[in-house]
């Protein structure tokens, strides 16, 4: 199991505590220090069954003055992925990749519990 982790994020800390309580072994990927590549992002998006704009912290981008791609479609998908690879702080957190290959945006207790269930079985 891997968790894309930011120690300053309360949701990341809560997810980590839940994994610890479940007794699971996991790898913390400090994604701000070890940013995902475009290939990493494509892989996790496939596992999430989401598009890059679905995991983008758009309010943070606007506040930071980052220009978001103007459209959300297949033609702009790579631009969104490139944006996230260049600005990993814009990625929703935490992202949890379970042992069975599924992935979750674990921002709520239910998503964390589902990720734990998929790694504990």
C-alpha positions as CSV (number, residue, x, y, z in Angstrom):
1,X,0.0,0.0,0.0
2,X,1.2,3.5,-0.8
3,X,-0.1,6.8,0.5
4,X,0.7,10.1,-1.3
5,X,1.4,12.0,1.9
6,X,1.9,15.6,3.1
7,X,2.7,15.8,6.8
8,X,1.2,19.3,7.0
9,X,-2.2,18.0,5.8
10,X,-4.6,16.9,8.5
11,X,-6.5,14.6,6.2
12,X,-3.2,12.8,5.4
13,X,-2.4,12.5,9.1
14,X,-5.8,11.1,9.8
15,X,-5.5,8.5,7.0
16,X,-2.0,7.5,8.2
17,X,-3.3,7.0,11.8
18,X,-6.1,4.8,10.4
19,X,-3.6,2.7,8.5
20,X,-1.5,2.4,11.6
21,X,-4.5,1.4,13.7
22,X,-5.3,-1.3,11.1
23,X,-1.8,-2.6,11.4
24,X,-1.1,-2.3,7.7
25,X,2.3,-2.0,6.2
26,X,2.5,1.0,3.8
27,X,5.0,3.3,2.0
28,X,4.7,7.0,2.6
29,X,5.3,8.9,-0.7
30,X,6.1,12.4,0.2
31,X,4.8,13.6,-3.1
32,X,5.9,17.2,-2.7
33,X,9.5,16.1,-2.3
34,X,9.2,13.2,-4.8
35,X,6.7,14.6,-7.3
36,X,4.9,12.1,-9.5
37,X,5.8,11.9,-13.1
38,X,3.2,12.2,-15.8
39,X,3.3,8.4,-16.1
40,X,2.7,8.1,-12.3
41,X,-0.2,10.4,-12.6
42,X,-1.7,8.5,-15.6
43,X,-1.4,5.2,-13.7
44,X,-3.0,6.5,-10.5
45,X,-5.8,8.2,-12.5
46,X,-6.5,4.9,-14.3
47,X,-6.7,3.2,-10.9
48,X,-8.9,6.0,-9.5
49,X,-11.1,5.9,-12.7
50,X,-10.9,9.7,-12.6
51,X,-9.6,12.5,-14.8
52,X,-6.8,14.9,-13.7
53,X,-9.2,17.8,-13.1
54,X,-11.1,15.6,-10.7
55,X,-8.0,15.4,-8.4
56,X,-6.9,19.0,-8.9
57,X,-7.1,21.5,-6.0
58,X,-8.5,24.2,-8.4
59,X,-9.1,26.8,-5.6
60,X,-5.4,26.5,-4.6
61,X,-4.3,27.0,-8.3
62,X,-6.4,30.1,-8.6
63,X,-5.1,31.5,-5.3
64,X,-1.6,30.7,-6.4
65,X,-2.0,32.4,-9.8
66,X,-1.6,29.2,-11.7
67,X,-3.3,29.2,-15.1
68,X,-5.5,26.1,-15.3
69,X,-6.2,24.6,-18.8
70,X,-9.4,26.1,-20.2
71,X,-11.2,22.9,-20.9
72,X,-11.8,19.6,-19.3
73,X,-11.8,17.1,-22.1
74,X,-9.7,14.5,-23.8
75,X,-7.8,17.1,-25.8
76,X,-6.7,18.9,-22.6
77,X,-6.1,15.8,-20.4
78,X,-2.3,15.8,-21.0
79,X,-2.1,19.6,-20.2
80,X,-3.8,18.9,-16.8
81,X,-1.5,16.0,-16.1
82,X,1.6,18.1,-17.0
83,X,0.2,20.8,-14.6
84,X,-0.1,18.4,-11.7
85,X,3.4,16.9,-12.4
86,X,4.9,20.4,-12.3
87,X,2.8,21.6,-9.3
88,X,2.2,18.5,-7.1
89,X,0.8,20.7,-4.3
90,X,-2.4,20.9,-6.5
91,X,-3.0,17.2,-6.2
92,X,-5.9,16.3,-3.8
93,X,-4.6,14.4,-0.8
94,X,-4.1,11.9,0.4
95,X,-4.2,9.4,-2.4
96,X,-4.0,5.8,-1.3
97,X,-3.1,3.0,-3.6
98,X,-4.3,-0.3,-2.1
99,X,-2.5,-3.6,-2.4
100,X,-5.1,-4.9,-4.9
101,X,-4.2,-2.0,-7.2
102,X,-7.2,0.1,-6.6
103,X,-6.7,3.7,-5.5
104,X,-8.7,6.2,-3.5
105,X,-8.8,9.9,-2.8
106,X,-8.9,9.3,0.9
107,X,-10.3,12.6,2.1
108,X,-13.1,11.1,4.2
109,X,-13.2,8.2,6.7
110,X,-15.3,6.0,4.3
111,X,-12.7,6.2,1.6
112,X,-9.9,5.4,4.0
113,X,-11.9,2.4,5.4
114,X,-12.5,1.1,1.8
115,X,-8.7,1.4,1.1
116,X,-7.9,-0.5,4.3
117,X,-10.5,-3.2,3.4
118,X,-8.9,-3.7,0.0
119,X,-5.4,-4.0,1.5
120,X,-6.4,-6.2,4.5
121,X,-8.1,-8.9,2.4
